[in-house]
C-alpha cells in the first residue's frame, strides 16, 4: 500500500518473443518459491525427525546454504 492506504500498482513489460525467458521467470516466480519452500521443509523434516545422523547433518548444512544464498540475493521467506 502507498501513503495513507492508497493502492499502488506495478506493471512489468517485456518485449516478446525476445524477452520470453525473462517473462517466464517473472510469471513463474511464485512457483519457484513454492518448490524451494518444499525443499526446505523436506530438509527441515530430515533434521528434526531423521534417525540417520549423517543425513541430518547434510540436510542442516544444505538448509543453511539455501538461506545463505537467499540472503546473498536479498531474498527472505515471506511472513
N, C-alpha and C positions, 0 to 999 in steps of 0.2 A: 504494500500500500504506500502511496505517496504521502505528502504532507497532509495533515488534518483528515486522514482517512480516504483521500481520493484514490480512485483506481488508476493504476499506471499500466500501460500495455507495452509490450515489446514485440517487434516484428523482425524476423530473420529473413533475409533474402539470399537466394542462390541463383547463379547463372547455370541453368541446366541445359544440356547434359554435362557441361564442362566441370561443374562442381557437384556432381552426383555423389561422390564419396563423402564430401563434407556435409551434404544434405542428409545422407543416410546416417552419418554419425550423430547429427543433431536430432533427428527424429527418433533414433534408437537409443538415445542416452539413458532413458529410464529402464529399458530392457537390460542394458549393460549393468546398470546399478543393481537391479534385482538379481542378476546372475552373480555378481561379485558378493552381494549380501548373502546369498545362499551358500556360496563357497565359504565365506567367513563363518557362517553359522554351523556348517558341517565341521569345519576345523575346531570351532569352539566346543562342539559336542565331543569330539575326539579328546580334546584337552580335559574336559570336565568329567566325562564318563568312561573314557577309554581305559582298558586294562593293560594295554601294551605301552610301557613307559617310553620306549624309543619312538613309537608313532606319536604319542602325546607330545614329546619334546619337539619332534619335527613339526607337528601341527602348530604348536605355540610359536615356534620360530617363523613359520610361514605366515601366520596371522600377523605377527609383529612386522614382518616385511611388507605385507599388504598395507598396513596402517602407515608405515614409514613412506611408502611410495605415494599413498594418498596425500599425506602431509606435504611431501615434496612438490605435489602438484596442486596444492591449495584445496584439496577435497576433504570433506568430513561426512560422516554418516548423518543424515537428517534426524532431527528430534522426532 
